[in-house]
Amino acid sequence: MNVRFSFVLDKNVPNGPGYTAYENGFIEGALNIFVDEKLFFHDPYVNLAS
């Protein structure tokens, strides 16, 4: 069985003075999990850090 994880980081995040992505929990993107090259799971808005 071949399992592959793909995470594409969303680079459109708010920014400004004093803003850090880690403190505000805004490191997110799309997560895909493939099993034997077939899409098994897809979530377009996974929060990577909170």
Backbone atoms as SQL, in Angstrom:
CREATE TABLE atoms (id INTEGER PRIMARY KEY, chain TEXT, resi INTEGER, resn TEXT, atom TEXT, x REAL, y REAL, z REAL);
INSERT INTO atoms VALUES
  (1, 'A', 1, 'MET', 'N', 0.849, -1.171, 0.000),
  (2, 'A', 1, 'MET', 'CA', 0.000, 0.000, 0.000),
  (3, 'A', 1, 'MET', 'C', 0.902, 1.244, 0.000),
  (4, 'A', 2, 'ASN', 'N', 0.617, 2.151, -0.893),
  (5, 'A', 2, 'ASN', 'CA', 1.360, 3.396, -1.024),
  (6, 'A', 2, 'ASN', 'C', 0.504, 4.538, -0.464),
  (7, 'A', 3, 'VAL', 'N', 1.014, 5.253, 0.567),
  (8, 'A', 3, 'VAL', 'CA', 0.293, 6.372, 1.170),
  (9, 'A', 3, 'VAL', 'C', 1.140, 7.630, 0.984),
  (10, 'A', 4, 'ARG', 'N', 0.500, 8.690, 0.492),
  (11, 'A', 4, 'ARG', 'CA', 1.211, 9.946, 0.246),
  (12, 'A', 4, 'ARG', 'C', 0.396, 11.102, 0.820),
  (13, 'A', 5, 'PHE', 'N', 1.071, 11.989, 1.544),
  (14, 'A', 5, 'PHE', 'CA', 0.446, 13.181, 2.116),
  (15, 'A', 5, 'PHE', 'C', 0.910, 14.393, 1.323),
  (16, 'A', 6, 'SER', 'N', -0.020, 15.295, 1.035),
  (17, 'A', 6, 'SER', 'CA', 0.304, 16.521, 0.318),
  (18, 'A', 6, 'SER', 'C', -0.325, 17.687, 1.066),
  (19, 'A', 7, 'PHE', 'N', 0.510, 18.669, 1.442),
  (20, 'A', 7, 'PHE', 'CA', 0.008, 19.856, 2.109),
  (21, 'A', 7, 'PHE', 'C', 0.462, 21.067, 1.318),
  (22, 'A', 8, 'VAL', 'N', -0.500, 21.898, 0.900),
  (23, 'A', 8, 'VAL', 'CA', -0.197, 23.112, 0.145),
  (24, 'A', 8, 'VAL', 'C', -0.523, 24.296, 1.044),
  (25, 'A', 9, 'LEU', 'N', 0.494, 25.033, 1.420),
  (26, 'A', 9, 'LEU', 'CA', 0.353, 26.156, 2.332),
  (27, 'A', 9, 'LEU', 'C', -0.396, 27.303, 1.665),
  (28, 'A', 10, 'ASP', 'N', -1.373, 27.859, 2.373),
  (29, 'A', 10, 'ASP', 'CA', -2.105, 29.040, 1.909),
  (30, 'A', 10, 'ASP', 'C', -1.260, 30.261, 2.224),
  (31, 'A', 11, 'LYS', 'N', -0.773, 30.945, 1.200),
  (32, 'A', 11, 'LYS', 'CA', 0.118, 32.083, 1.410),
  (33, 'A', 11, 'LYS', 'C', -0.626, 33.397, 1.553),
  (34, 'A', 12, 'ASN', 'N', -1.939, 33.390, 1.408),
  (35, 'A', 12, 'ASN', 'CA', -2.737, 34.609, 1.566),
  (36, 'A', 12, 'ASN', 'C', -3.161, 34.756, 3.017),
  (37, 'A', 13, 'VAL', 'N', -2.265, 35.257, 3.841),
  (38, 'A', 13, 'VAL', 'CA', -2.560, 35.428, 5.262),
  (39, 'A', 13, 'VAL', 'C', -2.532, 36.905, 5.604),
  (40, 'A', 14, 'PRO', 'N', -3.314, 37.313, 6.583),
  (41, 'A', 14, 'PRO', 'CA', -3.280, 38.710, 6.989),
  (42, 'A', 14, 'PRO', 'C', -1.927, 39.050, 7.603),
  (43, 'A', 15, 'ASN', 'N', -1.522, 40.285, 7.449),
  (44, 'A', 15, 'ASN', 'CA', -0.274, 40.724, 8.068),
  (45, 'A', 15, 'ASN', 'C', -0.440, 42.142, 8.570),
  (46, 'A', 16, 'GLY', 'N', 0.467, 42.560, 9.378),
  (47, 'A', 16, 'GLY', 'CA', 0.413, 43.904, 9.918),
  (48, 'A', 16, 'GLY', 'C', 1.346, 44.024, 11.100),
  (49, 'A', 17, 'PRO', 'N', 1.402, 45.175, 11.696),
  (50, 'A', 17, 'PRO', 'CA', 2.285, 45.374, 12.845),
  (51, 'A', 17, 'PRO', 'C', 1.917, 44.442, 14.001),
  (52, 'A', 18, 'GLY', 'N', 2.892, 43.751, 14.510),
  (53, 'A', 18, 'GLY', 'CA', 2.663, 42.870, 15.654),
  (54, 'A', 18, 'GLY', 'C', 1.988, 41.556, 15.321),
  (55, 'A', 19, 'TYR', 'N', 1.703, 41.302, 14.059),
  (56, 'A', 19, 'TYR', 'CA', 1.023, 40.061, 13.683),
  (57, 'A', 19, 'TYR', 'C', 2.039, 38.942, 13.472),
  (58, 'A', 20, 'THR', 'N', 1.791, 37.824, 14.109),
  (59, 'A', 20, 'THR', 'CA', 2.583, 36.627, 13.823),
  (60, 'A', 20, 'THR', 'C', 1.609, 35.482, 13.576),
  (61, 'A', 21, 'ALA', 'N', 1.881, 34.720, 12.564),
  (62, 'A', 21, 'ALA', 'CA', 0.975, 33.631, 12.195),
  (63, 'A', 21, 'ALA', 'C', 0.843, 32.605, 13.319),
  (64, 'A', 22, 'TYR', 'N', 1.934, 32.298, 14.001),
  (65, 'A', 22, 'TYR', 'CA', 1.869, 31.300, 15.074),
  (66, 'A', 22, 'TYR', 'C', 0.988, 31.763, 16.224),
  (67, 'A', 23, 'GLU', 'N', 1.098, 33.023, 16.613),
  (68, 'A', 23, 'GLU', 'CA', 0.300, 33.525, 17.729),
  (69, 'A', 23, 'GLU', 'C', -1.183, 33.598, 17.392),
  (70, 'A', 24, 'ASN', 'N', -1.503, 33.862, 16.132),
  (71, 'A', 24, 'ASN', 'CA', -2.894, 34.011, 15.728),
  (72, 'A', 24, 'ASN', 'C', -3.477, 32.756, 15.092),
  (73, 'A', 25, 'GLY', 'N', -2.697, 31.681, 15.009),
  (74, 'A', 25, 'GLY', 'CA', -3.210, 30.416, 14.497),
  (75, 'A', 25, 'GLY', 'C', -3.643, 30.466, 13.053),
  (76, 'A', 26, 'PHE', 'N', -2.862, 31.115, 12.214),
  (77, 'A', 26, 'PHE', 'CA', -3.274, 31.257, 10.823),
  (78, 'A', 26, 'PHE', 'C', -2.263, 30.617, 9.871),
  (79, 'A', 27, 'ILE', 'N', -1.820, 29.432, 10.198),
  (80, 'A', 27, 'ILE', 'CA', -0.970, 28.679, 9.284),
  (81, 'A', 27, 'ILE', 'C', -1.849, 27.551, 8.773),
  (82, 'A', 28, 'GLU', 'N', -2.426, 27.753, 7.615),
  (83, 'A', 28, 'GLU', 'CA', -3.362, 26.763, 7.091),
  (84, 'A', 28, 'GLU', 'C', -3.140, 26.553, 5.606),
  (85, 'A', 29, 'GLY', 'N', -3.796, 25.532, 5.101),
  (86, 'A', 29, 'GLY', 'CA', -3.685, 25.204, 3.693),
  (87, 'A', 29, 'GLY', 'C', -4.537, 23.988, 3.376),
  (88, 'A', 30, 'ALA', 'N', -4.298, 23.402, 2.226),
  (89, 'A', 30, 'ALA', 'CA', -5.071, 22.247, 1.766),
  (90, 'A', 30, 'ALA', 'C', -4.297, 20.960, 2.047),
  (91, 'A', 31, 'LEU', 'N', -4.971, 19.976, 2.630),
  (92, 'A', 31, 'LEU', 'CA', -4.379, 18.677, 2.916),
  (93, 'A', 31, 'LEU', 'C', -5.037, 17.617, 2.044),
  (94, 'A', 32, 'ASN', 'N', -4.218, 16.848, 1.350),
  (95, 'A', 32, 'ASN', 'CA', -4.692, 15.710, 0.565),
  (96, 'A', 32, 'ASN', 'C', -3.952, 14.465, 1.027),
  (97, 'A', 33, 'ILE', 'N', -4.675, 13.372, 1.175),
  (98, 'A', 33, 'ILE', 'CA', -4.070, 12.084, 1.486),
  (99, 'A', 33, 'ILE', 'C', -4.451, 11.134, 0.363),
  (100, 'A', 34, 'PHE', 'N', -3.441, 10.552, -0.252),
  (101, 'A', 34, 'PHE', 'CA', -3.637, 9.610, -1.343),
  (102, 'A', 34, 'PHE', 'C', -3.272, 8.204, -0.885),
  (103, 'A', 35, 'VAL', 'N', -4.068, 7.230, -1.241),
  (104, 'A', 35, 'VAL', 'CA', -3.774, 5.823, -0.989),
  (105, 'A', 35, 'VAL', 'C', -3.756, 5.129, -2.342),
  (106, 'A', 36, 'ASP', 'N', -2.622, 4.530, -2.663),
  (107, 'A', 36, 'ASP', 'CA', -2.430, 3.902, -3.978),
  (108, 'A', 36, 'ASP', 'C', -2.799, 4.861, -5.109),
  (109, 'A', 37, 'GLU', 'N', -2.347, 6.114, -4.970),
  (110, 'A', 37, 'GLU', 'CA', -2.529, 7.185, -5.961),
  (111, 'A', 37, 'GLU', 'C', -3.989, 7.598, -6.179),
  (112, 'A', 38, 'LYS', 'N', -4.904, 7.166, -5.310),
  (113, 'A', 38, 'LYS', 'CA', -6.295, 7.624, -5.366),
  (114, 'A', 38, 'LYS', 'C', -6.537, 8.539, -4.168),
  (115, 'A', 39, 'LEU', 'N', -7.233, 9.652, -4.409),
  (116, 'A', 39, 'LEU', 'CA', -7.519, 10.605, -3.343),
  (117, 'A', 39, 'LEU', 'C', -8.411, 9.947, -2.301),
  (118, 'A', 40, 'PHE', 'N', -7.901, 9.856, -1.065),
  (119, 'A', 40, 'PHE', 'CA', -8.625, 9.225, 0.032),
  (120, 'A', 40, 'PHE', 'C', -9.268, 10.274, 0.945),
  (121, 'A', 41, 'PHE', 'N', -8.579, 11.414, 1.133),
  (122, 'A', 41, 'PHE', 'CA', -9.055, 12.460, 2.035),
  (123, 'A', 41, 'PHE', 'C', -8.635, 13.809, 1.484),
  (124, 'A', 42, 'HIS', 'N', -9.533, 14.789, 1.576),
  (125, 'A', 42, 'HIS', 'CA', -9.231, 16.152, 1.127),
  (126, 'A', 42, 'HIS', 'C', -9.885, 17.139, 2.082),
  (127, 'A', 43, 'ASP', 'N', -9.088, 18.082, 2.591),
  (128, 'A', 43, 'ASP', 'CA', -9.621, 19.170, 3.407),
  (129, 'A', 43, 'ASP', 'C', -8.934, 20.453, 2.945),
  (130, 'A', 44, 'PRO', 'N', -9.678, 21.387, 2.352),
  (131, 'A', 44, 'PRO', 'CA', -9.055, 22.594, 1.806),
  (132, 'A', 44, 'PRO', 'C', -8.645, 23.620, 2.862),
  (133, 'A', 45, 'TYR', 'N', -9.078, 23.454, 4.121),
  (134, 'A', 45, 'TYR', 'CA', -8.804, 24.463, 5.152),
  (135, 'A', 45, 'TYR', 'C', -8.272, 23.839, 6.437),
  (136, 'A', 46, 'VAL', 'N', -7.159, 23.145, 6.371),
  (137, 'A', 46, 'VAL', 'CA', -6.558, 22.547, 7.554),
  (138, 'A', 46, 'VAL', 'C', -5.720, 23.600, 8.273),
  (139, 'A', 47, 'ASN', 'N', -5.939, 23.752, 9.575),
  (140, 'A', 47, 'ASN', 'CA', -5.133, 24.670, 10.378),
  (141, 'A', 47, 'ASN', 'C', -3.920, 23.907, 10.893),
  (142, 'A', 48, 'LEU', 'N', -2.747, 24.274, 10.430),
  (143, 'A', 48, 'LEU', 'CA', -1.527, 23.549, 10.761),
  (144, 'A', 48, 'LEU', 'C', -1.016, 23.882, 12.149),
  (145, 'A', 49, 'ALA', 'N', -1.213, 25.084, 12.615),
  (146, 'A', 49, 'ALA', 'CA', -0.757, 25.492, 13.949),
  (147, 'A', 49, 'ALA', 'C', -1.845, 26.317, 14.616),
  (148, 'A', 50, 'SER', 'N', -2.056, 26.048, 15.870),
  (149, 'A', 50, 'SER', 'CA', -3.049, 26.848, 16.605),
  (150, 'A', 50, 'SER', 'C', -2.583, 27.113, 18.012);
